[in-house]
Structures are given as C-alpha cells and as structure tokens.
Amino acid sequence: MWALVLNASWIVQFVLLMLVAASIVSWVFIVQRAIVLRNARRSAVSFEDRFWSGMDLGTLYREVHGDSDPDGGMERIFMAGFREFTRLRGQGVDADAMMDGVQRSMRVAVTREQESLEAHLPFLATVGSTGPYVGLFGTVVGVMNSFRGLAHVQQTTLAAVAPGIAEALVTTAVGLVAAIPAVVAFNRFNARVEQLLTSYETFAEEFSSILHRQVHAQVKKQSPDSHGEG
C-alpha cells in the first residue's frame, strides 16, 4: 500500500492527502461532538430532576447562576426566561407583555443552544457526501495514467496493468474510509440534537406555563385588594 502511494502521480497523492486530512479532522469532531452531546443530555436530565423537585424558582435560579457548567443548555434557557421574567416584573409590565418577553427570551436561548449543538456537523456532512467523489476523482486519474502507461508497453499483460489499477483504487478505498464514519456520525449526532432540542422546547413551554400561572394568580390576588381600596 505504501509503495503504491509513493509511486502514484502527484494528483493522486494530493487527493489522498486531502482525504486523510479530512478523515483525521472528522474523527476529532466526532469525538468532540460525542462528548458535548453526552454531557448536554446528562445535564438536561439532572436539571429537570432539580426543576421538578419542588424547589423555589428563585432559589433554583441563584443556584444555577452560581454554577459554571458549560454543557447546561437547559439551565441557560431557564436562566434566560427567569431573568427576563424578573426584570419585566420589576418594571411593572402587564402580564401578557411579560409572558411575551419571557417566551421570546427563551426562544432566543433555544436558538443559541441549537447553534452550539450543531457545530461541526456540516463538516461531517460535507465529508460524508463528497469523500467518495473525491476518491473517485483520484481513481479516474490513476486509471488514466495506467492506460497512458500501456501505450509505451510492447506487450499488454496483467503485470503491466495491475499496479496502475491498484494505485487508482486506493483513492476510492480511502475516500470510503473517510466518508462512512462521517455519515454515520452525522446521522447519529443529528438525531441526538433533535432529541435535545425537543426536550429544550418542551421545557420552555412548561416553564412558560408555570410562570403564566404565577403571574395570573398574582393578578387575581391583587385584584380584590385594589377593588376594595377603590
């Protein structure tokens, strides 16, 4: 194999170098994405347990605000929504405008988490879709060089053709080696991202409903007092 690469044309060697480099970078991103998504999932499960444990939202916000967990996507959504809720409530904004602001803030937080979770996935998709074609290009060039070499041979035999064909097929093999893991990882990671985003959006809706009930309960509680004072 090494002899075939060394004896190949410079175009085939360049194609092989690109494919090997793309494969190495793909594996780096695969390992990195696997760790990030695993930590994000664990963090989401852990935070949901804390959120539904009955803890006061203000206390939970102060605890989360003091954490330094970089993978806590659900925590960041919670912080964005509760921070906006506290700010608008302090300004005396009416209930509907307050909930619109909270929902908008959490939608922005979900979008940011989506961008973070999908980082490097387009590269894996690109390698998976173009790797075989790049390898095929190297194969075509190798076959062309092989047939050109036959023009200088008096007698065409298998021994004269085989090295050139083998050299050409190396690029196809390397292209598949680079593409297959990238495609598998992209599909798997994309499914995990969709699951996480669904859980984030569901949590945002549930949290918004809780805040909505608190706001309207507070309004109803204050309504008789203000009526009686009048």
Secondary structure, DSSP 4 states (H G I P E B T S, - for coil): -HHHHHHS-HHHHHHHHHHHHHHHHHHHHHHHHHHHHHHHHHHHHHHHHHHTTT--HHHHHHHHHH---TT-HHHHHHHHHHHHHHHHHHTT--HHHHHHHHHHHHHHHHHHHHHHHTTTHHHHHHHHHHHHHHHHHHHHHHHHHHHHHHTT-SS--HHHHHHHHHHHHHHHHHHHHHHHHHHHHHHHHHHHHHHHHHHHHHHHHHHHHHHHHHHHHHHHHHHHHHHHH-
